[in-house]
């Protein structure tokens, strides 16, 4: 019980979060999924204690570097979709939770405090709770007794994020983890800069990145680059985009045009769609040049029906069942959506004669949902994102600890807390400087390698997966080290 009480003190939150700690205390990580140990970039090695639910254990040596590249420091054991610019509209509100405490526990002056800015009340409270659980898992598996997380409630709003940041900084936080959404990140950034405190946010909006404010979500541009470069290596050169009519969708289309040209391809078509099924249908019809190709088919049939020779009759028989004539003018189409929107749009492609057995669908993010993998139009699609193999160990440990699945952003919350704990335990003392956060070898986290750049952007080591009826399968694994790590 002594170590349990100590762990409670290190998670400096209001009483409602005791359920998080009790769940962790009741079960150790599953056998066979022991977390990998954090390690700092060569030549200095920082290795937090070996994993244990509540107490520190012996340190483990860092694995050797791969020849020709510097090995990234390893943070843990084991994918915007990134989080978008703002919380989804119309989210069901959860009951309001008690506010978190605004003062650190007794003895804080002897500890290293890190703020954790999450929506713990309001419409996005469920997301906030899940990320709090992921960070708590890192606290108990990686951190030592001197490390304390200070969760603060952003309420999912810029004003709430600003208040949460002030509270955490006034309570002694030396680094801020979060917020999630870009407007909140932009509200926090100037406050943190004035206090000389760096920020590792969970947004993937590169517009929110700044000197001292690092966005940790997987950037859509990076995922598009990964899947398009893979596609061009396999002979696909003509690309189209079917994107939502939103800032995110328009940026994704621009990113595809840029990446296609850089990889020797060409952008042939961009179509946007609104929120209704009718909007989606019309967009797919335009993408397929449906009206023009159907009219061409009708003219061809009429010409063949008027002919009397055998060649014409055979040609007419070959057109039986076809509704459109001619090709669509592209080899691959990017659908940067996920979830219900993707499930609604995808079946329209073959319905309007975009044959997804020949036209490759490309995606980004997490496409492991059952509704996606069981959609015939998406069978064979290529998707770039965080490796499901790499993050599998984290997800199994999380589910064993809490009894439910982790959010897709869970690995990022775990890795951010693990990184903070690793940098707090440096041989030369706690170092949350930009230099410490931007080591060029990067870090090995629960979903692959990552590294921060001086401008606040992030690079992730992404895998390419293929969608199959029984799930997604990695067909091009994530890298285990960054090239030119010393540059």
N, C-alpha and C positions, 0 to 999 in steps of 0.2 A: 504493500500500500504506500510505502514511502515514495517509491519511484513514480507511482500513479499520481500522488498529490503534486510531486515535482512537475510532472508533465502537464497537469492542469494549470499550474502557475505559468508555464511557458506558453500556453494558448490563452492569452489574456482577453477573454471574451465574457459576455454575459451568461447567466446560468443555462439559457436554452441550448447552448452549444455543448453542454455536458454529454448530450446523447452522442455527439460525434466522438468524444473521447472514450466513452463507455464502449462504443462499438469497436473502436480500435483496441482497447485494453482487453476485450474479450476474445480476440483471436489473433494469432501470429500469422505472418505471411504464409501462404500455402507452400507445402513442400515442393521443391523443384523450381520455384520462381524467385529465388533469393536475389535481391537487388544487386546490381553491379555497384562498385564503389566509386565515389567521385574522385577525380584526380585533376590536378592543376597542370597547366601547360609547362613543358620542359623550359628551364631546368628546375623550377621550384615545384614541389609536389605537395598538394593539400588533400589529404584523404580523411574525410569525416569517419566516425565510427561505423563499424559493420552494422547491417540492419538489425533492428530489434524493435518490437512494438513500443517499449517504454524506456529501455535502458541502453546505454552505449556498450559496445563490445570492442574487440580488438580491431586494429586497423589492418587493411589489406594493401598489398603493394600494387602500384599502378602497372597495367599491362604495358609491354614494350611497344614502341612506335612502329608503324608499318614502314618498311624501307622506302625512302624517297618522299615521305611526307611526315609532318609532325602529328602525333596522335592527340586527338582532342581530350581534354579532361573529362572523365566519365562521371555522370551525376547520379545514375539510377539504374534500375534493372531494365529494362526493356527498350489530327488529323484529325467560317469563314465564314468554314468552311469558314471555315473562316468566319470570324465575326464581322458583321457588316458595320455600317456607319452609325447605326442607332438601333435600339431595341425594336423587335417586330411589333407592328401596330396590332391592337386588339388582343394582346395576351391576357389570359385570365388572371385576375389578381389573386394572390395568396393572402391568407390572414396576415395582418401586420405582426412583426416580431418585435420583442423588446429591443430597445436600442442597446448597442454594445457599450461597454464601459469606456470612459474617456480618459482614464488614468491608468498608468502601468501598475502591475502588482508590486508588492513590497520587494525591495532588493533590486529594482530595475537598474540602478546605477552600476551594478556588477554584471549586467547582461548586455547582449547585443539585440536590439529591438528592430524589427522590420515591419512596416505597415502593410496591410493587405486590404486593398480597397475593392469591395464587392457589393453588389446589390443584395443586401440581406433582408430587405423589405420591399414591398411594391410588386409590380407585375413580373419582374425578373428575379424574384427571390429564389425560385427553384434553381435557376442557373447559378446564382450566387452561393447557395448552400452546397451545391455539388462541387464547385471550385474550392470552397472552403474545406470540404472533406478531402479533396485531392491534396491541398496544401498541408492539411493536418497529417495525412499519410506520410508525406515527406518529412514533416517535423519529427515523427516518431521513428522513421526508418533511417534517417540520415543525420539529423541535427544532434548536437550535444546539449548538455544541461544549460549552457550559457545563452542559448539561442531562443528568442521569444518572438512569436508572431502577434501583431496587434491588428486583428480584423476591425475594419471600420465600414459602416453602412453608407453606401453611395446613393441608395434608393433608386439607382438606375438613371439619375439625372445629372446634368452638369453642376447644378448648385449643390446637390448632395455629394458629388465627387469632390468639389472644392472644400466643403465643410469636413468631409472625411479626411482629406489630405491635411488640412490644418490641424485636426485633432491628432492624427498620427504623428505629425512632425512635432507638435507641442508635447506629445507623450514620449519623445525621444527616439522616434524612428530614424534610422540612418539610411534606409532605402525604402522605396515604395513599390509594391507589387500591385498592378492594376492601375486604373480602372479597366473595364472591359470595352466600353463603347467609345468611339472616337471623340464625340463632343465632350465627354467627361475627361478624356485624356488631355484634350486641348485646354480644358479649364484648370486642370491640375498642374500642367507643365510650368507655367510662369511662377506659381507658388513654390514648387519644388526647386526651381532654378534659383529663386531668391534665397531659399534656405540652404542652398548647396547640397541638395539631396537628389540623387538620381532616381529615375523611374523606369521600371520594366512593366509595360502595360500589355494587356491581352488582346488589344485591337490588332487588326491586320491592315489598317488604313495607313498607307505610307505618308499621307498628308499630315498625320498626327505625330510623325517622328520628328525629333529635333535633337539638338545637342543636349545630352543628358536625359532625354526621354526616348526610350527604346521600345518599339512596338514588336511584340513577340508572336503575334498571329501569323499564320502562313500567308505571305503576300500572293494575291492572285496572279500578278505578273510572273512571279517565280514558278508557280505551278503550271501556268500556261507555257512558259519557256521549256519546262521539263517535258511536258507531254508532246509539244510540237516538235522539239528536237528529236524525240524518240520516233515520232511519226515520219519526219522527213528522212531519217536514217533508213526507214523501211519503204521509201519510195513515194510517199504522199507529198504532193507539192501544191495542190490547190485547196484552199481553206475557205470555209464559210462560218459565220457566227449567227446563232439564234439566241438572243439575249433579252433580258427584261428591260423595259423602258424606264431606266433608273440610272442614277450616277454610277452605281456599281456595274450595271450592264454595259453602259457606254464605255466605261474604262476598260472593261474586259474585251470589248470589241477593238478598241484602240490598241490594247496590249497584244491581241492576236495579230493585228496587221503589222505591228512593229516586229514581233517575234517571227512571224512567217517570212518577212523580207530578210531578216537577219540570218535565217536558216536556209535561204535559197528558194523559198516558196513564194506564193502570191495569194493575196486576199481577193476572192472573187465576188463575195456577197455578204451583206450584213442585214439582218432583219431583227426588229425589236417587237416585243409583244407587251400588252397591258395585263391587268390582273384577271380578266374574265376569260372563260373558256372560248368565247367568240373571238376575243383578241388573239388568243393563242392559235386558233384555227386559221384565222386570216393571215397571221404571220407565217405559218407553215406553208400555206398555199402560195404566198409570195416567194418564199424560199425555194419551193419546188417549181416555180414558174408554171403553176398548175393549169391556169386557164389557157395559156398559150400552148402548152404541150397537149392538153386535152383537145383543143381545137385542131391541132395538127394531126392527132390520131383520127378524129372524125373525118378530116379531109382525105387522109390516107385510106381509110376503110371505104369511103365512097368511091375513090378512084379504083380500088381493087375489085369492088363489087361490080363495077361497070365493065371490067375486063372479063374476057371469056377464056383466056388461055390457062393451062395447068399451072404455070409458074405463079400467076396472080392468085389462083385458088389456094396454092400452098402458102403463099405469103399471107393471105387472109386468115388461114387456119393458125398461123404462128401468132397472129395478133389477138386470138381469142383470150378473153379474160383481162387483157391489158386496157388501161384507161387513158394512158398518156404516152406520147411519142417523144423520143429523144432523151438526152442526158440532162442532168441538173447543173453541170458545169463546175463541180467541186468533188474532191476525193474524201474530204473529212469535214465534219461540222462540229463546232464547239458549242456545248451546252454547259455554261458555267453554273447552272442552278443545282439544287439538290432537294431532297424531301418531296413534299406533295406537288410542288410546281414541276419538278422534273418528271414525276410520275404522270402528270397531266399532259405535258408536252410530248414526251417521247412516243406514245402510241400514234400520234398524229403523223409522224414522219412516214412510216410505211403506208399509212392510209392514203396519203397524198403522193404516193409513188416515189418516195425517197427510200430506196432499198438499203436498209441498214446492214444487209449481208455484204454489200459492196461498198457503201459509203460508211466510213468509220466514224462513229460518234466519239468525241473527245470530251473529257470532263475534268473537273478539279474538285478536291475536297474528299469527303467521306461518302462513298456510294455503297456502303455495306448493308443498308437497310433492306429488309426482305422484299418490300414493294419494288425496290429498284432492281435487285438481282433477278427477280422473277418476271420482270417485264421483257417480253421477247424482243422488242425493238432495241433494247440496250445490251443484249447478249453480244459479246465481242467488243464492247466499248473499252477504250483505254482511258484510264483516270490517273492523274498525278496527285499525290498527297502524302501525308505521313504514313509510314509503313505499318500495316496492320500486324505484321510479324513482330516488328520492333516494339510496338506498344502493347502487344498481347500480354506480356508478363505483368505490366502495370495494371491493365484492366482486370486480370484475374485476381491480383492482390486486392485491388479496390473492391471488387464485388464480394470477395471473401470477408473483407473488413466491414462493409456497410450493407450488404445484402441487396444491392441493386447496381445497375450498370453505371459506369462513369459517363459524364458528358463528353462529347467529342473534344472539348477544350481541356478536359481533365489532365492529360499529359503535360500541357503547357503550365497549368497551375502547379502541378507536382514539380516540374523541372525548375520553375521560377523559385519556388521555396527551397528546393535542393541546392540550386545555385547560390542563393543567399546564404544558406547554411555553410556551404563549402567555402565561400569567400569570407565568412565570419571566422573560420577556423584556420586562416592562413598562418604560416610559420612566422611571418612578420606582423601578425595582428590582422584585425578586420580591415578589409580593403574593398570598398564599394565604388572606387573611382572609375572613371570612364576607361582608363588604361586597363584595369582589372577585368572589366566587363567586355572589352573588345580584343582580347587576345586572339591572334589570327588563327591559331589552331582550333579555336572554338571549344565546344563542350559536347560530350556524348550524353544525351538525355534519354528519357523513357520512350521516345518515339523517333530516335535518330539523332544525328549530330546537328548542331546549330552554332551560329556565331553572330555577334552583333557588330555592326559597322559604326564608324565614328559619327555618321549623320543620323543615327538612331534607327536605321533599318536593320533587318535581320535576314540571315540566310539559313535555310533549313536543308538538310539532306533528304530529298524526297524520292519516293519509289514510284514506279509506274505499275499499275494493276490492270488486269483484264477482268471484265465482268463476266461471270459464268452463272448458269441457273442455280448452282449450289453455293454461290458466294463469289468473292473477288479473290483473284490469285495474282501474286506478285510475279511480273514477267521481266522486270528490270529493277533489281534491288537498289535501295538507297546506298549512297557511298558511305564508307566507314571513316573517311578523312577528307578534309577539304584540300583541293589542289592549291599549290603555291601558298601553303599555310604561312610561310614566312614573309609573304609580300603584303 
